[in-house]
Amino acid sequence: RVLFRVGPEEGSMVRVDAGVEGHVFEINNMAKHAVSNRWGRYRVHLILDYMDELSVIGRRVRLARGEVLRQTRRSVDRVVEAGRRPVGPSFFILRAQKAGTTSIYEKMVRHPLMLRGRRRESHFFDWRWPAPVDGAEPGPDAVRTAHEYYYNAAALRCHPSLLSGDSTPSYLPHPDLVVPRLQ
């Protein structure tokens, strides 16, 4: 059998029953852990997250046989879900300048599922909107390509559980310009 021990500190780690062979566990490398292989055959090393009675278990997903998962230090995503959500900010912080937008943004991106954009203030919907071509507004493909540059599109496509945001205070005084572009 494989022996798993987890806990908040090395001295207080306790044994956890791994259950039936072949189980998949949601993982989080933040917890202390130790694994001993006491079988005479190969095993897959799983890292278990320490959970107490107050922990909430998120949605459970039954994986298809042979289904592939992608893991980061912060998430586990199914490959079949890659590219299914729009790439770009999951939230906007719209406040007046010098009203705490940086502080709010910095607190939000501490969450393990938050992925920083290339810039906290992208200015995409005001200063960095693609320029008109021959007097016509840029097409959706040009806008999408320019937009994705600011939000780490490759990571967001591969890992749909990650979120990104925009905190550009100058959007607030220009609703006539920004709101139509957000739509």
C-alpha positions in Angstrom: 0.0 0.0 0.0 0.9 3.6 -0.4 1.1 5.6 2.9 0.0 9.3 2.7 0.7 11.7 5.5 -0.4 15.4 5.4 -0.8 18.3 7.8 -0.2 22.0 8.4 3.3 21.3 9.9 5.7 18.4 9.6 5.4 17.5 13.3 1.6 17.3 13.1 1.2 15.3 9.9 -1.4 12.5 10.1 -2.0 9.4 8.0 -4.8 9.8 5.4 -6.4 6.7 3.9 -5.9 6.9 0.1 -9.0 4.9 -0.5 -9.3 2.7 -3.6 -6.5 2.3 -6.1 -6.9 4.7 -9.0 -8.5 7.6 -7.2 -7.7 11.1 -8.4 -7.4 13.8 -5.8 -7.4 17.6 -6.2 -4.0 18.7 -5.2 -2.4 21.8 -3.6 1.4 21.8 -3.0 0.9 24.4 -0.1 0.4 21.6 2.4 3.2 19.5 3.9 3.1 16.0 2.7 5.0 12.7 2.6 4.5 9.6 0.6 5.9 6.1 1.1 5.6 3.3 -1.5 5.1 0.1 0.5 3.9 -1.9 -2.5 6.1 -4.1 -4.6 4.9 -2.4 -7.8 5.0 1.1 -9.4 2.7 3.9 -8.3 1.8 7.4 -9.2 2.8 10.0 -6.6 -0.2 12.0 -5.6 0.0 15.0 -3.3 -3.0 15.5 -1.1 -4.2 18.8 0.2 -4.8 19.0 4.0 -8.5 19.7 4.7 -10.3 20.2 8.0 -14.0 19.9 8.7 -14.7 23.4 7.6 -13.3 23.0 4.1 -15.6 23.1 1.2 -15.2 20.6 -1.6 -15.8 22.2 -5.1 -17.6 20.5 -7.9 -16.7 16.9 -8.6 -16.0 15.8 -12.1 -16.0 12.2 -13.3 -13.1 11.8 -15.7 -13.3 9.7 -18.8 -10.8 6.8 -19.0 -7.6 8.2 -20.5 -8.7 11.8 -20.1 -5.7 14.2 -19.8 -5.4 16.9 -17.1 -3.1 20.0 -17.1 -1.7 21.0 -13.8 -0.2 24.3 -12.6 0.9 25.2 -9.1 -2.6 26.7 -8.7 -5.0 24.7 -10.8 -5.9 21.4 -12.4 -7.8 21.7 -15.7 -9.2 19.2 -18.1 -7.7 19.4 -21.6 -11.2 18.9 -23.1 -12.2 22.3 -21.5 -9.2 24.2 -23.0 -10.3 27.2 -25.1 -14.0 27.0 -24.1 -14.1 30.3 -22.3 -13.3 33.8 -23.7 -9.8 35.0 -23.1 -9.5 38.3 -21.4 -10.4 39.9 -18.1 -12.8 38.2 -15.8 -13.3 41.4 -14.0 -12.8 45.2 -14.3 -12.1 47.5 -11.4 -13.7 50.8 -12.4 -13.0 53.6 -9.8 -11.8 57.1 -9.8 -8.0 57.7 -10.0 -6.3 57.6 -6.6 -9.3 55.8 -5.1 -7.5 52.5 -4.3 -7.7 50.6 -7.6 -4.1 49.4 -7.2 -4.7 48.2 -3.6 -7.8 46.3 -4.7 -6.1 44.8 -7.7 -3.1 43.7 -5.7 -5.3 42.0 -3.1 -7.3 40.2 -5.7 -4.3 38.8 -7.6 -3.0 37.2 -4.5 -5.7 34.5 -5.0 -4.1 31.4 -6.3 -6.4 31.2 -9.4 -5.7 34.8 -10.4 -3.2 35.4 -13.2 -1.8 38.9 -13.5 -2.3 40.6 -16.9 0.8 42.0 -18.6 -0.1 45.4 -17.1 -2.4 46.2 -14.2 -3.7 49.2 -16.2 -3.9 47.8 -19.7 -5.6 50.9 -21.2 -6.8 48.5 -23.9 -10.3 50.0 -24.2 -9.0 53.6 -24.4 -5.4 54.3 -25.5 -4.4 50.9 -26.9 -7.5 50.1 -29.0 -6.3 49.0 -32.5 -6.2 52.0 -34.9 -8.7 52.2 -37.7 -7.6 50.9 -41.1 -8.6 53.1 -44.1 -11.1 54.9 -41.9 -12.9 51.7 -40.8 -12.9 50.3 -37.2 -10.7 47.3 -36.8 -12.3 43.9 -37.4 -13.0 41.4 -34.6 -9.9 39.3 -35.3 -7.6 42.4 -35.1 -9.3 43.4 -31.8 -9.1 39.9 -30.4 -5.4 39.6 -31.2 -4.5 42.9 -29.8 -6.7 42.3 -26.7 -5.2 38.9 -25.9 -1.7 40.4 -25.7 -2.5 42.0 -22.4 -4.1 39.0 -20.7 -1.7 36.1 -21.1 -4.1 34.4 -23.6 -2.1 31.2 -23.9 -2.3 30.4 -20.2 -5.9 31.4 -20.0 -6.8 29.1 -23.0 -5.0 26.1 -21.5 -6.2 26.6 -18.0 -9.8 27.8 -18.0 -10.0 27.9 -14.2 -7.5 30.8 -14.1 -8.9 34.3 -14.0 -7.4 37.7 -15.1 -8.5 41.2 -14.5 -8.1 44.9 -15.6 -7.8 47.9 -13.3 -7.7 51.0 -15.5 -9.1 54.1 -13.8 -9.2 56.1 -17.0 -12.1 54.0 -18.3 -14.4 55.7 -15.8 -14.4 59.2 -17.3 -14.7 57.9 -20.9 -17.9 55.7 -20.9 -18.8 56.9 -24.4 -15.5 55.3 -25.7 -15.1 52.3 -23.4 -18.6 50.9 -23.0 -19.3 50.3 -26.8 -15.9 48.5 -27.0 -16.7 46.3 -24.0 -19.8 45.1 -25.7 
